[in-house]
Amino acid sequence: MNINGLQLQQGVILSLNKQVQETVQAQAATLLEGFAQTQQSIQEAQAPHPVAGKVLDIRA
């Protein structure tokens, strides 16, 4: 392979590498955003326990 062929190959590899990195970053951002929304939904859906922490049951 001559110099131009190697440069072309390196250019293609760098371009593909950049595209893959951008795709992975976008997927990670989407995943983390979805996770945060799910956690918030779970916390909002949980009702506090009616007596938790208010009554001590001490038996001898």
C-alpha positions in Angstrom: 0.0 0.0 0.0 1.4 3.4 -0.9 1.4 6.5 1.3 -1.9 7.9 -0.1 -3.6 4.5 0.6 -2.3 4.5 4.2 -3.4 8.0 4.8 -6.8 7.2 3.4 -7.1 4.1 5.6 -6.0 6.1 8.7 -8.5 8.8 7.8 -11.4 6.4 7.5 -10.4 4.6 10.8 -10.3 8.0 12.6 -13.6 9.0 11.2 -15.3 5.7 12.2 -13.7 5.9 15.6 -15.1 9.4 16.2 -18.6 8.3 15.0 -18.5 5.3 17.4 -17.4 7.5 20.3 -20.2 10.0 19.6 -22.8 7.2 19.4 -21.6 5.7 22.7 -21.7 9.1 24.4 -25.2 9.8 23.2 -26.4 6.3 24.3 -24.8 6.7 27.7 -26.5 10.1 28.1 -29.9 8.7 27.2 -29.4 5.8 29.5 -28.4 8.0 32.5 -31.3 10.3 31.8 -33.8 7.4 31.7 -32.3 6.0 34.9 -32.7 9.4 36.7 -36.3 9.7 35.6 -37.0 6.1 36.7 -35.5 6.7 40.2 -37.5 9.9 40.6 -40.7 8.1 39.6 -40.0 5.4 42.1 -39.3 7.9 44.9 -42.5 9.8 44.1 -44.6 6.6 44.0 -43.5 5.4 47.4 -45.8 6.5 50.2 -44.3 6.9 53.7 -45.0 4.2 56.1 -47.8 5.3 58.5 -45.9 4.5 61.7 -42.3 4.0 60.8 -40.0 5.8 63.2 -42.9 7.1 65.3 -43.5 4.2 67.6 -40.9 2.3 69.6 -41.8 -1.3 70.5 -39.6 -2.2 73.5 -40.2 -5.5 75.2 -38.4 -7.0 78.1 
